[in-house]
């Protein structure tokens, strides 16, 4: 039963990170069109997502998955570094970027 709880927790944390990422990319896409009040109201949410990215996604989940201490601050930069090469880390980093990150970035290429 405890394994089920751990799997649910990982699923929840990754999903929360994905929603935060999609929101951040929406702000990035429309940043020039936002008024000052919107930017001020969005600042705490973006700061919270950056902190979530550093602590939860990169430091905890990324370390558990890739079995190495991060050299970078965010998961995106870590995936970008790991995607170079032919190791299992490179293949998984490229696939993660392709499935979860690149489609939502306004430029179409976020990492990998």
VMD Tcl script that builds the backbone (N, CA, C; Angstrom):
set m [mol new atoms 336]
animate dup $m
set s [atomselect $m all]
$s set {name element resname resid chain x y z} {
  {N N UNK 1 A 0.818 -1.201 0.000}
  {CA C UNK 1 A 0.000 0.000 0.000}
  {C C UNK 1 A 0.855 1.255 0.000}
  {N N UNK 2 A 1.996 1.184 0.697}
  {CA C UNK 2 A 2.862 2.356 0.758}
  {C C UNK 2 A 3.444 2.675 -0.618}
  {N N UNK 3 A 3.688 1.658 -1.431}
  {CA C UNK 3 A 4.196 1.884 -2.785}
  {C C UNK 3 A 3.171 2.646 -3.607}
  {N N UNK 4 A 1.918 2.325 -3.432}
  {CA C UNK 4 A 0.850 3.037 -4.134}
  {C C UNK 4 A 0.825 4.508 -3.728}
  {N N UNK 5 A 1.004 4.796 -2.472}
  {CA C UNK 5 A 1.047 6.186 -2.004}
  {C C UNK 5 A 2.249 6.927 -2.577}
  {N N UNK 6 A 3.386 6.267 -2.642}
  {CA C UNK 6 A 4.587 6.894 -3.203}
  {C C UNK 6 A 4.397 7.174 -4.687}
  {N N UNK 7 A 3.835 6.231 -5.416}
  {CA C UNK 7 A 3.571 6.444 -6.843}
  {C C UNK 7 A 2.578 7.582 -7.060}
  {N N UNK 8 A 1.554 7.652 -6.235}
  {CA C UNK 8 A 0.590 8.742 -6.344}
  {C C UNK 8 A 1.254 10.086 -6.050}
  {N N UNK 9 A 2.118 10.122 -5.050}
  {CA C UNK 9 A 2.818 11.351 -4.710}
  {C C UNK 9 A 3.711 11.815 -5.860}
  {N N UNK 10 A 4.438 10.897 -6.469}
  {CA C UNK 10 A 5.287 11.251 -7.625}
  {C C UNK 10 A 4.432 11.747 -8.773}
  {N N UNK 11 A 3.336 11.070 -9.057}
  {CA C UNK 11 A 2.417 11.492 -10.120}
  {C C UNK 11 A 1.870 12.895 -9.847}
  {N N UNK 12 A 1.489 13.144 -8.602}
  {CA C UNK 12 A 0.955 14.447 -8.211}
  {C C UNK 12 A 2.020 15.541 -8.347}
  {N N UNK 13 A 3.225 15.276 -7.895}
  {CA C UNK 13 A 4.286 16.275 -7.973}
  {C C UNK 13 A 4.667 16.598 -9.412}
  {N N UNK 14 A 4.741 15.581 -10.263}
  {CA C UNK 14 A 5.039 15.830 -11.675}
  {C C UNK 14 A 3.902 16.586 -12.354}
  {N N UNK 15 A 2.674 16.234 -12.032}
  {CA C UNK 15 A 1.527 16.936 -12.615}
  {C C UNK 15 A 1.473 18.387 -12.186}
  {N N UNK 16 A 1.738 18.641 -10.925}
  {CA C UNK 16 A 1.761 20.018 -10.433}
  {C C UNK 16 A 2.860 20.813 -11.126}
  {N N UNK 17 A 4.004 20.186 -11.328}
  {CA C UNK 17 A 5.089 20.841 -12.048}
  {C C UNK 17 A 4.718 21.143 -13.490}
  {N N UNK 18 A 3.994 20.221 -14.126}
  {CA C UNK 18 A 3.583 20.435 -15.519}
  {C C UNK 18 A 2.604 21.600 -15.632}
  {N N UNK 19 A 1.654 21.703 -14.709}
  {CA C UNK 19 A 0.723 22.830 -14.731}
  {C C UNK 19 A 1.447 24.147 -14.489}
  {N N UNK 20 A 2.404 24.153 -13.581}
  {CA C UNK 20 A 3.190 25.354 -13.343}
  {C C UNK 20 A 4.001 25.752 -14.559}
  {N N UNK 21 A 4.572 24.767 -15.245}
  {CA C UNK 21 A 5.364 25.028 -16.447}
  {C C UNK 21 A 4.492 25.588 -17.567}
  {N N UNK 22 A 3.327 24.988 -17.767}
  {CA C UNK 22 A 2.426 25.484 -18.819}
  {C C UNK 22 A 2.003 26.920 -18.519}
  {N N UNK 23 A 1.723 27.229 -17.254}
  {CA C UNK 23 A 1.381 28.599 -16.874}
  {C C UNK 23 A 2.527 29.559 -17.100}
  {N N UNK 24 A 3.736 29.150 -16.748}
  {CA C UNK 24 A 4.908 30.013 -16.948}
  {C C UNK 24 A 5.155 30.265 -18.435}
  {N N UNK 25 A 4.954 29.266 -19.260}
  {CA C UNK 25 A 5.143 29.454 -20.701}
  {C C UNK 25 A 4.046 30.346 -21.285}
  {N N UNK 26 A 2.838 30.289 -20.724}
  {CA C UNK 26 A 1.784 31.207 -21.150}
  {C C UNK 26 A 2.122 32.650 -20.817}
  {N N UNK 27 A 2.700 32.856 -19.651}
  {CA C UNK 27 A 3.127 34.205 -19.268}
  {C C UNK 27 A 4.260 34.654 -20.178}
  {N N UNK 28 A 5.196 33.759 -20.468}
  {CA C UNK 28 A 6.315 34.105 -21.358}
  {C C UNK 28 A 5.813 34.497 -22.742}
  {N N UNK 29 A 4.823 33.757 -23.227}
  {CA C UNK 29 A 4.273 34.020 -24.559}
  {C C UNK 29 A 3.587 35.381 -24.625}
  {N N UNK 30 A 2.910 35.801 -23.556}
  {CA C UNK 30 A 2.115 37.026 -23.570}
  {C C UNK 30 A 2.697 38.142 -22.717}
  {N N UNK 31 A 3.958 38.053 -22.327}
  {CA C UNK 31 A 4.522 39.005 -21.375}
  {C C UNK 31 A 4.458 40.444 -21.877}
  {N N UNK 32 A 4.709 40.666 -23.158}
  {CA C UNK 32 A 4.702 42.030 -23.702}
  {C C UNK 32 A 3.308 42.643 -23.693}
  {N N UNK 33 A 2.278 41.815 -23.766}
  {CA C UNK 33 A 0.906 42.307 -23.821}
  {C C UNK 33 A 0.266 42.485 -22.447}
  {N N UNK 34 A 0.917 42.016 -21.393}
  {CA C UNK 34 A 0.343 42.125 -20.048}
  {C C UNK 34 A 0.526 43.529 -19.489}
  {N N UNK 35 A -0.476 43.994 -18.756}
  {CA C UNK 35 A -0.334 45.295 -18.105}
  {C C UNK 35 A 0.450 45.133 -16.799}
  {N N UNK 36 A 0.791 46.251 -16.191}
  {CA C UNK 36 A 1.631 46.239 -14.996}
  {C C UNK 36 A 0.953 45.490 -13.854}
  {N N UNK 37 A -0.351 45.669 -13.677}
  {CA C UNK 37 A -1.052 45.000 -12.593}
  {C C UNK 37 A -0.985 43.477 -12.746}
  {N N UNK 38 A -1.136 42.988 -13.960}
  {CA C UNK 38 A -1.062 41.545 -14.192}
  {C C UNK 38 A 0.330 41.011 -13.890}
  {N N UNK 39 A 1.337 41.755 -14.292}
  {CA C UNK 39 A 2.715 41.324 -14.021}
  {C C UNK 39 A 2.991 41.275 -12.525}
  {N N UNK 40 A 2.487 42.252 -11.787}
  {CA C UNK 40 A 2.685 42.279 -10.336}
  {C C UNK 40 A 1.953 41.108 -9.678}
  {N N UNK 41 A 0.740 40.818 -10.136}
  {CA C UNK 41 A -0.026 39.708 -9.563}
  {C C UNK 41 A 0.564 38.341 -9.913}
  {N N UNK 42 A 1.209 38.243 -11.063}
  {CA C UNK 42 A 1.794 36.969 -11.480}
  {C C UNK 42 A 3.170 36.712 -10.875}
  {N N UNK 43 A 3.841 37.742 -10.413}
  {CA C UNK 43 A 5.208 37.592 -9.898}
  {C C UNK 43 A 5.323 36.559 -8.769}
  {N N UNK 44 A 4.439 36.570 -7.749}
  {CA C UNK 44 A 4.565 35.546 -6.697}
  {C C UNK 44 A 4.348 34.122 -7.212}
  {N N UNK 45 A 3.472 33.951 -8.189}
  {CA C UNK 45 A 3.225 32.624 -8.745}
  {C C UNK 45 A 4.445 32.122 -9.525}
  {N N UNK 46 A 5.054 33.016 -10.285}
  {CA C UNK 46 A 6.253 32.622 -11.027}
  {C C UNK 46 A 7.411 32.322 -10.081}
  {N N UNK 47 A 7.549 33.121 -9.032}
  {CA C UNK 47 A 8.601 32.878 -8.041}
  {C C UNK 47 A 8.380 31.526 -7.345}
  {N N UNK 48 A 7.134 31.202 -7.031}
  {CA C UNK 48 A 6.821 29.924 -6.392}
  {C C UNK 48 A 7.134 28.764 -7.338}
  {N N UNK 49 A 6.834 28.923 -8.625}
  {CA C UNK 49 A 7.135 27.856 -9.578}
  {C C UNK 49 A 8.633 27.664 -9.738}
  {N N UNK 50 A 9.400 28.745 -9.765}
  {CA C UNK 50 A 10.857 28.620 -9.878}
  {C C UNK 50 A 11.414 27.878 -8.665}
  {N N UNK 51 A 10.927 28.217 -7.498}
  {CA C UNK 51 A 11.361 27.523 -6.284}
  {C C UNK 51 A 10.958 26.040 -6.337}
  {N N UNK 52 A 9.758 25.756 -6.806}
  {CA C UNK 52 A 9.277 24.383 -6.960}
  {C C UNK 52 A 10.158 23.619 -7.951}
  {N N UNK 53 A 10.523 24.281 -9.040}
  {CA C UNK 53 A 11.378 23.662 -10.051}
  {C C UNK 53 A 12.738 23.309 -9.460}
  {N N UNK 54 A 13.310 24.225 -8.692}
  {CA C UNK 54 A 14.629 23.999 -8.111}
  {C C UNK 54 A 14.586 22.881 -7.062}
  {N N UNK 55 A 13.667 22.988 -6.121}
  {CA C UNK 55 A 13.667 22.066 -4.980}
  {C C UNK 55 A 13.021 20.727 -5.313}
  {N N UNK 56 A 11.798 20.745 -5.794}
  {CA C UNK 56 A 11.058 19.488 -5.971}
  {C C UNK 56 A 11.443 18.784 -7.265}
  {N N UNK 57 A 11.328 19.480 -8.393}
  {CA C UNK 57 A 11.559 18.809 -9.666}
  {C C UNK 57 A 13.020 18.446 -9.875}
  {N N UNK 58 A 13.924 19.395 -9.661}
  {CA C UNK 58 A 15.328 19.134 -9.948}
  {C C UNK 58 A 16.030 18.406 -8.810}
  {N N UNK 59 A 15.956 18.946 -7.620}
  {CA C UNK 59 A 16.737 18.397 -6.509}
  {C C UNK 59 A 16.206 17.049 -6.023}
  {N N UNK 60 A 14.889 16.914 -5.908}
  {CA C UNK 60 A 14.335 15.665 -5.361}
  {C C UNK 60 A 14.033 14.636 -6.457}
  {N N UNK 61 A 13.121 14.960 -7.364}
  {CA C UNK 61 A 12.717 13.981 -8.377}
  {C C UNK 61 A 13.818 13.732 -9.406}
  {N N UNK 62 A 14.492 14.793 -9.856}
  {CA C UNK 62 A 15.573 14.624 -10.826}
  {C C UNK 62 A 16.727 13.820 -10.272}
  {N N UNK 63 A 17.074 14.069 -9.018}
  {CA C UNK 63 A 18.154 13.311 -8.382}
  {C C UNK 63 A 17.764 11.849 -8.211}
  {N N UNK 64 A 16.539 11.598 -7.817}
  {CA C UNK 64 A 16.084 10.213 -7.651}
  {C C UNK 64 A 16.057 9.481 -8.990}
  {N N UNK 65 A 15.654 10.157 -10.044}
  {CA C UNK 65 A 15.543 9.496 -11.348}
  {C C UNK 65 A 16.899 9.294 -12.014}
  {N N UNK 66 A 17.704 10.351 -12.075}
  {CA C UNK 66 A 18.994 10.259 -12.771}
  {C C UNK 66 A 20.131 9.775 -11.878}
  {N N UNK 67 A 19.868 9.609 -10.588}
  {CA C UNK 67 A 20.849 9.089 -9.631}
  {C C UNK 67 A 22.159 9.871 -9.647}
  {N N UNK 68 A 22.032 11.204 -9.662}
  {CA C UNK 68 A 23.199 12.069 -9.566}
  {C C UNK 68 A 22.785 13.412 -8.990}
  {N N UNK 69 A 23.694 14.025 -8.258}
  {CA C UNK 69 A 23.436 15.334 -7.672}
  {C C UNK 69 A 23.420 16.367 -8.797}
  {N N UNK 70 A 22.458 17.283 -8.801}
  {CA C UNK 70 A 22.397 18.258 -9.905}
  {C C UNK 70 A 23.553 19.252 -9.871}
  {N N UNK 71 A 24.031 19.616 -11.058}
  {CA C UNK 71 A 25.043 20.650 -11.211}
  {C C UNK 71 A 24.391 21.973 -11.601}
  {N N UNK 72 A 23.124 21.929 -11.952}
  {CA C UNK 72 A 22.380 23.086 -12.419}
  {C C UNK 72 A 21.287 23.433 -11.413}
  {N N UNK 73 A 20.707 24.604 -11.598}
  {CA C UNK 73 A 19.641 25.050 -10.698}
  {C C UNK 73 A 18.284 24.473 -11.066}
  {N N UNK 74 A 17.971 24.391 -12.361}
  {CA C UNK 74 A 16.627 23.972 -12.769}
  {C C UNK 74 A 16.674 22.644 -13.522}
  {N N UNK 75 A 15.521 21.999 -13.583}
  {CA C UNK 75 A 15.419 20.722 -14.289}
  {C C UNK 75 A 15.662 20.898 -15.780}
  {N N UNK 76 A 15.217 22.003 -16.359}
  {CA C UNK 76 A 15.394 22.228 -17.798}
  {C C UNK 76 A 16.862 22.279 -18.185}
  {N N UNK 77 A 17.663 22.991 -17.415}
  {CA C UNK 77 A 19.092 23.063 -17.742}
  {C C UNK 77 A 19.781 21.725 -17.504}
  {N N UNK 78 A 19.315 20.994 -16.519}
  {CA C UNK 78 A 19.859 19.655 -16.277}
  {C C UNK 78 A 19.528 18.733 -17.438}
  {N N UNK 79 A 18.284 18.765 -17.907}
  {CA C UNK 79 A 17.891 17.933 -19.038}
  {C C UNK 79 A 18.656 18.322 -20.292}
  {N N UNK 80 A 18.894 19.605 -20.478}
  {CA C UNK 80 A 19.644 20.071 -21.634}
  {C C UNK 80 A 21.072 19.517 -21.600}
  {N N UNK 81 A 21.712 19.542 -20.439}
  {CA C UNK 81 A 23.069 18.998 -20.303}
  {C C UNK 81 A 23.076 17.490 -20.525}
  {N N UNK 82 A 22.113 16.799 -19.924}
  {CA C UNK 82 A 22.090 15.342 -20.019}
  {C C UNK 82 A 21.719 14.833 -21.409}
  {N N UNK 83 A 21.046 15.649 -22.208}
  {CA C UNK 83 A 20.570 15.183 -23.513}
  {C C UNK 83 A 21.691 15.045 -24.542}
  {N N UNK 84 A 22.860 15.532 -24.215}
  {CA C UNK 84 A 23.994 15.406 -25.135}
  {C C UNK 84 A 24.678 14.062 -24.885}
  {N N UNK 85 A 24.774 13.251 -25.910}
  {CA C UNK 85 A 25.425 11.952 -25.769}
  {C C UNK 85 A 24.496 10.810 -26.146}
  {N N UNK 86 A 24.934 9.598 -25.847}
  {CA C UNK 86 A 24.171 8.393 -26.205}
  {C C UNK 86 A 23.850 7.516 -25.006}
  {N N UNK 87 A 23.993 8.024 -23.798}
  {CA C UNK 87 A 23.736 7.225 -22.600}
  {C C UNK 87 A 22.233 7.086 -22.354}
  {N N UNK 88 A 21.883 6.284 -21.368}
  {CA C UNK 88 A 20.457 6.154 -21.028}
  {C C UNK 88 A 19.923 7.477 -20.507}
  {N N UNK 89 A 20.756 8.266 -19.814}
  {CA C UNK 89 A 20.320 9.579 -19.341}
  {C C UNK 89 A 19.978 10.495 -20.520}
  {N N UNK 90 A 20.818 10.450 -21.556}
  {CA C UNK 90 A 20.589 11.292 -22.735}
  {C C UNK 90 A 19.283 10.918 -23.430}
  {N N UNK 91 A 19.065 9.631 -23.605}
  {CA C UNK 91 A 17.821 9.188 -24.262}
  {C C UNK 91 A 16.590 9.596 -23.451}
  {N N UNK 92 A 16.641 9.405 -22.143}
  {CA C UNK 92 A 15.494 9.754 -21.302}
  {C C UNK 92 A 15.298 11.263 -21.200}
  {N N UNK 93 A 16.383 12.026 -21.147}
  {CA C UNK 93 A 16.272 13.480 -21.088}
  {C C UNK 93 A 15.660 14.027 -22.371}
  {N N UNK 94 A 16.097 13.511 -23.520}
  {CA C UNK 94 A 15.530 13.946 -24.809}
  {C C UNK 94 A 14.043 13.621 -24.884}
  {N N UNK 95 A 13.685 12.436 -24.457}
  {CA C UNK 95 A 12.279 12.022 -24.505}
  {C C UNK 95 A 11.422 12.863 -23.563}
  {N N UNK 96 A 11.937 13.141 -22.360}
  {CA C UNK 96 A 11.200 13.979 -21.408}
  {C C UNK 96 A 10.978 15.376 -21.991}
  {N N UNK 97 A 12.025 15.955 -22.583}
  {CA C UNK 97 A 11.889 17.282 -23.191}
  {C C UNK 97 A 10.878 17.263 -24.328}
  {N N UNK 98 A 10.953 16.232 -25.155}
  {CA C UNK 98 A 10.055 16.124 -26.306}
  {C C UNK 98 A 8.593 16.000 -25.883}
  {N N UNK 99 A 8.328 15.168 -24.894}
  {CA C UNK 99 A 6.951 14.890 -24.490}
  {C C UNK 99 A 6.367 16.002 -23.622}
  {N N UNK 100 A 7.127 16.472 -22.624}
  {CA C UNK 100 A 6.551 17.344 -21.606}
  {C C UNK 100 A 6.874 18.827 -21.751}
  {N N UNK 101 A 7.968 19.198 -22.392}
  {CA C UNK 101 A 8.393 20.588 -22.337}
  {C C UNK 101 A 8.361 21.319 -23.682}
  {N N UNK 102 A 8.888 20.712 -24.735}
  {CA C UNK 102 A 9.049 21.436 -25.997}
  {C C UNK 102 A 7.732 21.891 -26.623}
  {N N UNK 103 A 6.694 21.104 -26.515}
  {CA C UNK 103 A 5.419 21.463 -27.131}
  {C C UNK 103 A 4.779 22.712 -26.511}
  {N N UNK 104 A 5.101 23.000 -25.267}
  {CA C UNK 104 A 4.468 24.124 -24.592}
  {C C UNK 104 A 5.310 25.393 -24.607}
  {N N UNK 105 A 6.565 25.293 -25.022}
  {CA C UNK 105 A 7.428 26.466 -25.099}
  {C C UNK 105 A 7.052 27.282 -26.340}
  {N N UNK 106 A 6.940 28.607 -26.223}
  {CA C UNK 106 A 6.572 29.426 -27.381}
  {C C UNK 106 A 7.552 29.273 -28.555}
  {N N UNK 107 A 8.828 29.001 -28.270}
  {CA C UNK 107 A 9.813 28.837 -29.348}
  {C C UNK 107 A 9.737 27.446 -29.977}
  {N N UNK 108 A 9.080 26.493 -29.309}
  {CA C UNK 108 A 8.975 25.137 -29.808}
  {C C UNK 108 A 10.129 24.242 -29.402}
  {N N UNK 109 A 11.151 24.810 -28.769}
  {CA C UNK 109 A 12.306 24.036 -28.306}
  {C C UNK 109 A 12.729 24.550 -26.949}
  {N N UNK 110 A 12.468 23.780 -25.913}
  {CA C UNK 110 A 12.819 24.196 -24.565}
  {C C UNK 110 A 14.130 23.568 -24.109}
  {N N UNK 111 A 14.321 22.324 -24.446}
  {CA C UNK 111 A 15.554 21.622 -24.074}
  {C C UNK 111 A 15.695 20.396 -24.954}
  {N N UNK 112 A 16.819 19.710 -24.772}
  {CA C UNK 112 A 17.056 18.455 -25.478}
  {C C UNK 112 A 17.361 18.650 -26.911}
}
mol reanalyze $m
mol bondsrecalc $m
mol representation Tube
mol addrep $m
